[in-house]
């Protein structure tokens, strides 16, 4: 049965998203691996309510820790509409990807003229990689940011780091990230004081333990590993799914050939670019690209699928009017 932390209601606008034809909830479960689903009759009832649904009305649903969303509105059907932004480096210094982006653009445009037209409309490839962190540090930050608004997550992250450096003056930026052993040794009270939920504290401790036993590799090691090997290793950590690792591959490690087929923005961008989806249409799950459709076309994009994926996000921005086209 679903167990939630002393909540009497769940807020629709922050905690529901659609995956296929299932309406799912991303609340703070005691057991991160527990599977639960909203029953269709419950969703029908939900649509007649203001903005919340009683915890008692929930049945089994699946928690997706890797997908972060920020605006969701109900329709008068059995679906919810999700609006999600493209992941970007959160803070700190950034640098260019370690591959030849001009070559990538040229080869993608030649291999897929329809994608080439999108590239012309969207403009230069401006992806920047976040400052280099160890896999342990990057994944710890990812866990903290899951399911939270960026500012709230940043505050929790800063308090967590400051808790391991008590000599710093108030509001000073933390100088060092805690080691895996320090995180394992930290009392629960210290993690709670930083604002971490019980579930995220468990995920961070599991990350620390798996870093110490070698499941999570060092930065030097991970640079020599294949994308598939990295995904296999890192998804063994509690709270880390394939999507989270794919974002790390693209935005932290600068891997050029990653295609996150479960990413909502990429599925929508693909539908806008290749499947005739109109910017003014309401997006229902049946209008989004399927894994098979994307993987079939993406054969043309190898070895630059990360760049093509970036332009799928740009297609969503174009549809939303976020990119101003030259006259």
Buried (B, 14 or more C-beta within 10 A) or exposed (E): EBEBEEEEBBEBBBBBBBBEEBBBBBBBBEEBEBEBBBBEEBBEEBBEEEEBBBBEBBEEBBBBBBBBBBEBEBEEEBBBBBBBBBBEBBEEEEEEBEBEBEEBBBBBBEBBEEBBEBBEBBBEBEBBBBBBBBBBBBBBBBBBBBBBEBEEBBBBBBBBBBBBBEEBEEEEEBEEBBBBEEBBEBEEEBBEEBBBBBBBBBBBBBBBBBBBEEBBBEBEEBEEBEBEEBBBBBBEBBBBBBBBBBBBBBBBBBBBBBBBBBBBBBBBBBBBBBBEBEEEEEBBBEBBBBEEBBEEBBEBBBEBBBBBBBBBBBBBBBBEEEBEEEE
